[in-house]
């Protein structure tokens, strides 16, 4: 499988999906003009990955902000990882949230309640200039 690497912009997240390296990360902001168009290649890639996943898969999510449409796609992504776990593979979601962002913390907890995958909630300090 060819890796996917998308550099983030003001309204799209940085995404790195590399099955051979076991790297699955999404970070930044997500409110693209066309959420479906932006995320479809990622969803298709994950569907392909699910056919032959690594024994252990760790998804790192470190989002600063995302809109409602993106939140639905993030849930779709998490469901794909839940399917991988249900097929007997080890899956861990690492949900990073800023120490001053209660909404992002709660969003991670809500996703944790919705999908049946192991979650690790990781608070990090935000440094302001």
Backbone as CSV, one residue per row, in Angstrom:
resi,resn,N_x,N_y,N_z,CA_x,CA_y,CA_z,C_x,C_y,C_z
1,UNK,0.837,-1.191,0.000,0.000,0.000,0.000,0.874,1.243,0.000
2,UNK,0.509,2.157,-0.837,1.220,3.424,-0.885,0.805,4.283,0.323
3,UNK,1.768,4.877,0.995,1.423,5.764,2.115,0.693,7.007,1.622
4,UNK,-0.063,7.594,2.520,-0.703,8.884,2.264,-0.075,9.896,3.207
5,UNK,0.369,11.011,2.663,0.876,12.108,3.477,0.277,13.395,2.939
6,UNK,-0.496,14.041,3.778,-1.136,15.301,3.416,-0.665,16.351,4.407
7,UNK,-0.040,17.387,3.893,0.371,18.486,4.760,-0.849,19.326,5.099
8,UNK,-0.982,19.662,6.357,-2.119,20.450,6.802,-2.092,21.865,6.273
9,UNK,-3.265,22.475,6.277,-3.403,23.872,5.870,-4.237,24.573,6.940
10,UNK,-4.688,25.770,6.647,-5.517,26.496,7.613,-6.823,25.769,7.903
11,UNK,-7.316,24.993,6.932,-8.616,24.354,7.135,-8.611,22.840,6.935
12,UNK,-7.432,22.252,6.725,-7.362,20.800,6.580,-6.264,20.236,7.487
13,UNK,-6.467,19.026,7.990,-5.497,18.446,8.916,-4.287,17.860,8.200
14,UNK,-3.222,17.700,8.962,-2.072,16.926,8.522,-2.436,15.457,8.715
15,UNK,-2.206,14.667,7.693,-2.553,13.246,7.771,-1.374,12.436,7.271
16,UNK,-0.991,11.426,8.061,0.044,10.480,7.662,-0.478,9.077,7.897
17,UNK,-0.577,8.320,6.820,-0.999,6.923,6.897,0.059,6.097,6.179
18,UNK,0.780,5.292,6.939,1.854,4.491,6.366,1.820,3.117,7.024
19,UNK,1.239,2.155,6.336,1.067,0.818,6.894,2.416,0.155,7.164
20,UNK,3.390,0.321,6.274,4.672,-0.359,6.456,5.425,0.167,7.674
21,UNK,5.228,1.434,8.005,5.877,2.025,9.174,4.982,1.956,10.413
22,UNK,3.740,1.535,10.228,2.810,1.492,11.348,2.468,2.875,11.861
23,UNK,2.433,3.855,10.959,2.182,5.239,11.353,0.808,5.676,10.852
24,UNK,-0.033,6.048,11.789,-1.387,6.489,11.478,-1.655,7.714,12.341
25,UNK,-1.604,8.893,11.740,-1.733,10.125,12.507,-2.584,11.153,11.768
26,UNK,-3.327,11.919,12.569,-4.085,13.047,12.037,-4.004,14.155,13.078
27,UNK,-3.664,15.367,12.630,-3.514,16.471,13.571,-3.871,17.793,12.907
28,UNK,-4.150,18.769,13.752,-4.426,20.119,13.267,-5.896,20.469,13.272
29,UNK,-6.278,21.256,12.286,-7.658,21.720,12.150,-8.321,21.021,10.973
30,UNK,-9.648,20.836,11.077,-10.366,20.207,9.970,-11.718,20.862,9.773
31,UNK,-11.784,21.684,8.751,-13.057,22.226,8.289,-12.959,22.534,6.791
32,UNK,-12.610,21.496,6.000,-12.485,21.710,4.552,-13.830,22.084,3.934
33,UNK,-13.763,22.788,2.819,-14.978,23.213,2.128,-15.837,22.006,1.747
34,UNK,-15.205,20.937,1.280,-15.921,19.720,0.906,-15.333,18.557,1.705
35,UNK,-15.928,18.304,2.849,-15.415,17.285,3.766,-15.394,15.915,3.103
36,UNK,-16.471,15.554,2.416,-16.547,14.231,1.788,-15.430,14.045,0.767
37,UNK,-15.214,15.038,-0.068,-14.179,14.935,-1.093,-12.791,14.842,-0.461
38,UNK,-12.551,15.629,0.566,-11.235,15.616,1.203,-10.942,14.262,1.851
39,UNK,-11.914,13.709,2.574,-11.670,12.501,3.356,-11.884,11.189,2.603
40,UNK,-12.537,11.199,1.445,-12.820,9.939,0.759,-11.564,9.110,0.474
41,UNK,-10.472,9.720,-0.014,-9.271,8.901,-0.242,-8.726,8.275,1.053
42,UNK,-8.887,8.962,2.168,-8.427,8.431,3.449,-9.289,7.245,3.853
43,UNK,-10.603,7.385,3.708,-11.517,6.294,4.045,-11.262,5.082,3.145
44,UNK,-11.041,5.320,1.858,-10.750,4.221,0.926,-9.447,3.525,1.313
45,UNK,-8.427,4.297,1.668,-7.142,3.734,2.068,-7.320,2.862,3.313
46,UNK,-8.084,3.361,4.280,-8.312,2.590,5.507,-9.082,1.306,5.227
47,UNK,-10.006,1.350,4.274,-10.721,0.128,3.885,-9.743,-0.903,3.327
48,UNK,-8.813,-0.439,2.499,-7.790,-1.345,1.956,-6.894,-1.873,3.068
49,UNK,-6.494,-0.987,3.974,-5.639,-1.386,5.088,-6.322,-2.452,5.954
50,UNK,-7.604,-2.319,6.174,-8.356,-3.237,7.034,-8.352,-4.665,6.493
51,UNK,-8.092,-4.832,5.203,-8.051,-6.174,4.621,-6.826,-6.956,5.087
52,UNK,-5.752,-6.238,5.447,-4.538,-6.906,5.913,-3.798,-5.980,6.888
53,UNK,-4.363,-5.748,8.062,-3.761,-4.794,8.998,-2.553,-5.380,9.728
54,UNK,-1.784,-4.492,10.307,-0.698,-4.920,11.175,-1.296,-5.572,12.416
55,UNK,-0.502,-6.363,13.115,-1.008,-6.985,14.338,-1.392,-5.930,15.363
56,UNK,-0.598,-4.850,15.436,-0.925,-3.746,16.338,-1.020,-2.463,15.531
57,UNK,-2.119,-1.768,15.690,-2.358,-0.514,14.986,-2.626,0.571,16.017
58,UNK,-1.875,1.666,15.924,-2.059,2.797,16.834,-2.400,4.019,15.992
59,UNK,-3.563,4.603,16.259,-3.985,5.834,15.590,-3.786,6.990,16.550
60,UNK,-3.022,7.985,16.119,-2.782,9.176,16.919,-3.643,10.306,16.369
61,UNK,-4.491,10.855,17.218,-5.326,12.001,16.855,-4.961,13.160,17.772
62,UNK,-4.526,14.244,17.160,-4.136,15.432,17.915,-4.747,16.639,17.212
63,UNK,-6.042,16.754,17.354,-6.787,17.779,16.643,-6.926,19.045,17.491
64,UNK,-6.749,20.197,16.829,-6.951,21.482,17.496,-8.404,21.908,17.415
65,UNK,-9.001,21.610,16.264,-10.396,22.007,16.025,-10.924,21.212,14.844
66,UNK,-12.209,20.866,14.883,-12.881,20.326,13.705,-14.353,20.662,13.777
67,UNK,-14.946,20.835,12.592,-16.360,21.190,12.523,-17.229,19.929,12.603
68,UNK,-18.527,20.135,12.602,-19.465,19.018,12.757,-19.322,18.001,11.631
69,UNK,-19.176,18.466,10.400,-19.032,17.536,9.276,-17.764,16.696,9.434
70,UNK,-16.691,17.306,9.870,-15.453,16.556,10.099,-15.606,15.578,11.254
71,UNK,-16.362,15.958,12.279,-16.536,15.062,13.427,-17.219,13.769,13.008
72,UNK,-18.131,13.854,12.049,-18.806,12.647,11.550,-17.826,11.748,10.802
73,UNK,-16.922,12.355,10.032,-15.932,11.565,9.304,-14.922,10.962,10.275
74,UNK,-14.540,11.703,11.300,-13.633,11.147,12.301,-14.274,9.925,12.949
75,UNK,-15.565,9.998,13.208,-16.262,8.840,13.755,-16.240,7.675,12.761
76,UNK,-16.427,7.961,11.480,-16.323,6.911,10.454,-14.933,6.267,10.471
77,UNK,-13.906,7.087,10.641,-12.541,6.570,10.724,-12.405,5.666,11.947
78,UNK,-12.929,6.119,13.071,-12.846,5.310,14.297,-13.607,3.995,14.151
79,UNK,-14.729,4.014,13.455,-15.468,2.770,13.209,-14.634,1.783,12.385
80,UNK,-13.845,2.297,11.453,-12.982,1.403,10.666,-11.942,0.737,11.569
81,UNK,-11.411,1.500,12.516,-10.456,0.913,13.448,-11.152,-0.055,14.410
82,UNK,-12.387,0.222,14.742,-13.159,-0.717,15.567,-13.347,-2.041,14.823
83,UNK,-13.620,-1.978,13.537,-13.758,-3.201,12.731,-12.465,-4.011,12.739
84,UNK,-11.334,-3.318,12.653,-10.042,-4.001,12.698,-9.872,-4.698,14.048
85,UNK,-10.237,-4.019,15.117,-10.153,-4.608,16.458,-11.094,-5.806,16.580
86,UNK,-12.284,-5.676,16.026,-13.256,-6.771,16.099,-12.802,-7.997,15.320
87,UNK,-11.880,-7.794,14.376,-11.324,-8.917,13.624,-10.148,-9.570,14.358
88,UNK,-9.915,-9.145,15.601,-8.907,-9.790,16.429,-7.551,-9.115,16.476
89,UNK,-7.452,-7.901,15.963,-6.180,-7.179,15.970,-6.147,-6.201,17.140
90,UNK,-4.945,-5.866,17.554,-4.732,-4.937,18.658,-4.793,-3.508,18.110
91,UNK,-5.739,-2.725,18.597,-5.910,-1.348,18.128,-5.940,-0.417,19.333
92,UNK,-5.207,0.684,19.223,-5.182,1.704,20.265,-5.368,3.067,19.611
93,UNK,-6.248,3.862,20.181,-6.447,5.249,19.743,-5.809,6.138,20.803
94,UNK,-4.863,6.976,20.379,-4.257,7.949,21.290,-4.885,9.309,20.987
95,UNK,-5.703,9.779,21.902,-6.424,11.043,21.742,-5.690,12.122,22.539
96,UNK,-5.007,13.008,21.831,-4.306,14.114,22.468,-5.229,15.330,22.504
97,UNK,-5.205,16.042,23.626,-6.010,17.257,23.725,-5.244,18.295,24.544
98,UNK,-5.397,19.569,24.183,-4.708,20.630,24.924,-5.238,20.718,26.357
99,UNK,-4.345,21.035,27.286,-4.739,21.095,28.689,-5.754,22.195,28.984
100,UNK,-5.923,23.127,28.050,-6.887,24.208,28.269,-8.139,24.065,27.387
101,UNK,-8.369,22.884,26.824,-9.487,22.680,25.905,-10.405,21.561,26.409
102,UNK,-11.316,21.940,27.273,-12.241,20.976,27.857,-13.144,20.337,26.801
103,UNK,-13.521,21.110,25.777,-14.375,20.571,24.711,-13.688,19.425,23.970
104,UNK,-12.403,19.591,23.649,-11.685,18.546,22.926,-11.490,17.319,23.822
105,UNK,-11.282,17.560,25.107,-11.173,16.446,26.053,-12.486,15.656,26.075
106,UNK,-13.608,16.369,26.198,-14.916,15.718,26.258,-15.257,15.007,24.944
107,UNK,-14.849,15.596,23.830,-15.098,14.955,22.536,-14.389,13.612,22.469
108,UNK,-13.145,13.562,22.924,-12.417,12.298,22.963,-13.109,11.282,23.854
109,UNK,-13.628,11.737,24.982,-14.336,10.832,25.893,-15.623,10.318,25.247
110,UNK,-16.307,11.183,24.493,-17.530,10.759,23.802,-17.214,9.714,22.734
111,UNK,-16.166,9.954,21.946,-15.769,8.948,20.953,-15.417,7.628,21.641
112,UNK,-14.731,7.715,22.756,-14.339,6.536,23.522,-15.574,5.734,23.933
113,UNK,-16.643,6.441,24.312,-17.895,5.772,24.708,-18.606,5.138,23.516
114,UNK,-18.445,5.719,22.335,-19.191,5.268,21.155,-18.548,4.037,20.515
115,UNK,-17.225,4.056,20.338,-16.566,2.943,19.652,-15.904,2.009,20.654
116,UNK,-15.898,0.740,20.301,-15.331,-0.283,21.177,-13.876,-0.548,20.790
117,UNK,-13.023,0.423,21.115,-11.589,0.361,20.853,-10.903,0.957,22.078
118,UNK,-9.729,0.454,22.397,-8.991,1.019,23.532,-8.563,2.448,23.219
119,UNK,-8.850,3.361,24.139,-8.471,4.768,24.013,-7.472,5.122,25.097
120,UNK,-6.529,5.954,24.728,-5.614,6.553,25.684,-5.803,8.062,25.538
121,UNK,-6.201,8.723,26.624,-6.438,10.168,26.602,-5.194,10.854,27.155
122,UNK,-4.604,11.727,26.345,-3.319,12.319,26.696,-3.431,13.839,26.653
123,UNK,-3.298,14.446,27.807,-3.331,15.905,27.915,-1.926,16.452,27.651
124,UNK,-1.863,17.553,26.927,-0.558,18.189,26.713,-0.666,19.681,26.965
125,UNK,0.434,20.261,27.420,0.468,21.683,27.743,0.569,22.505,26.474
126,UNK,-0.206,23.563,26.431,-0.160,24.490,25.303,0.691,25.684,25.707
127,UNK,1.643,26.002,24.863,2.500,27.151,25.133,2.094,28.301,24.215
128,UNK,1.863,29.439,24.805,1.464,30.609,24.036,2.620,31.598,23.999
129,UNK,2.752,32.275,22.864,3.823,33.279,22.722,3.445,34.559,23.398
